[in-house]
Amino acid sequence: MKVAVTAQGKDLASEIDLRFGRAKYLLVVDTDSNEFEVCDNTVNLNAAQGAGIQTGMNIANLDVEAVITGNVGPNAFKTLDAAKVKIFLAKKCSVQEAIDKMKSGELSEIDNANVEGHWV
């Protein structure tokens, strides 16, 4: 399965970024092989508005089945839901730990936004 993880750094040891739209990086991880690619998301880091929607569109274009992040606002949720991308929430941990938790069933898929829009 290909999963996008919001991350503060460029490797699997990096902490996940709890912000969705303004995450610094997106790591696209193949959960079977643990191979990954890094997608720079800094263009949305300082966006005045629309960061969640734009990041959601970027993730939809990466052809992933799921995303792991800390928080998702309503507009980002709608964008990911429309693209049929599953959303899993994780607390502060490394990208690798988040992947491992998702694979072991410790992360729950959400069916609604967990924060209001413009959450920083």
C-alpha positions in Angstrom: 0.0 0.0 0.0 1.2 3.5 -0.8 0.7 5.9 2.1 1.5 9.6 2.4 2.8 10.8 5.8 3.1 14.5 6.7 6.6 14.9 8.0 9.0 17.5 9.5 12.0 15.9 7.8 13.1 13.9 4.8 13.5 10.4 6.3 11.5 7.7 8.1 13.1 8.7 11.5 11.6 12.2 11.1 8.7 13.2 13.3 5.4 13.3 11.7 4.1 16.9 11.1 0.9 17.2 13.1 -0.2 20.0 10.7 -1.7 18.6 7.4 -1.9 21.5 5.0 1.2 23.3 6.2 3.4 20.1 6.7 6.9 20.7 5.6 7.2 17.4 3.7 5.1 14.5 2.5 6.8 11.1 2.6 5.2 8.6 0.2 5.9 5.2 1.7 5.3 1.8 0.2 4.3 -0.1 3.3 5.3 -3.5 1.8 8.9 -2.6 0.9 9.5 0.5 3.1 10.8 2.4 0.1 9.8 6.0 0.1 10.0 9.3 -1.8 10.1 12.8 -0.4 7.7 15.5 -1.7 8.5 19.0 -0.7 5.4 20.8 0.6 7.0 24.1 1.7 5.0 26.0 -1.0 2.0 25.5 1.3 3.9 26.1 4.5 3.3 29.9 4.4 0.1 30.0 2.4 -2.4 32.6 3.6 -5.3 30.2 3.0 -6.1 27.1 1.0 -3.1 25.1 2.3 -5.2 22.1 3.3 -7.0 21.9 0.0 -3.8 22.3 -2.0 -2.0 19.7 0.0 -5.0 17.4 -0.3 -4.9 17.8 -4.1 -1.2 17.1 -4.1 -1.7 13.9 -2.1 -4.5 12.8 -4.4 -2.2 13.2 -7.4 0.5 11.0 -5.7 -1.8 8.0 -6.2 -1.8 6.9 -2.6 -4.4 4.9 -0.8 -4.1 6.6 2.6 -2.5 9.5 4.5 -1.2 9.7 8.1 -1.1 13.0 9.8 -1.9 14.7 13.2 -4.9 16.8 12.2 -7.2 17.4 9.3 -9.5 20.4 8.8 -12.8 20.3 7.0 -11.7 21.5 3.6 -8.7 19.1 3.5 -11.0 16.3 4.7 -13.5 17.0 1.8 -10.6 17.0 -0.7 -9.1 13.7 0.4 -12.6 12.1 0.8 -13.5 13.1 -2.8 -10.2 11.5 -3.9 -11.0 8.3 -1.9 -7.9 8.7 0.2 -8.2 7.1 3.7 -7.1 9.4 6.6 -5.4 8.1 9.7 -4.5 10.3 12.7 -1.3 9.8 14.7 0.1 11.6 17.7 3.7 12.7 18.0 6.0 9.9 16.7 8.4 9.2 13.9 7.1 8.5 10.4 8.3 4.8 10.7 6.4 4.5 14.0 3.3 5.9 12.4 3.6 3.4 9.5 4.1 0.5 12.0 1.1 1.6 14.0 -1.1 1.8 11.0 0.0 -1.6 9.8 -0.7 -3.1 13.2 -4.2 -1.5 13.4 -3.3 0.9 16.2 -4.4 4.0 14.1 -8.1 4.6 13.4 -9.4 5.8 10.1 -11.4 9.0 10.6 -14.6 9.9 8.9 -14.7 13.6 9.6 -12.3 16.6 10.2 -10.9 16.7 13.7 -10.0 20.4 13.8 -11.6 23.6 12.5 -10.2 25.3 9.4 -7.1 27.4 9.6 -5.7 25.4 12.5 -2.0 26.1 13.0 
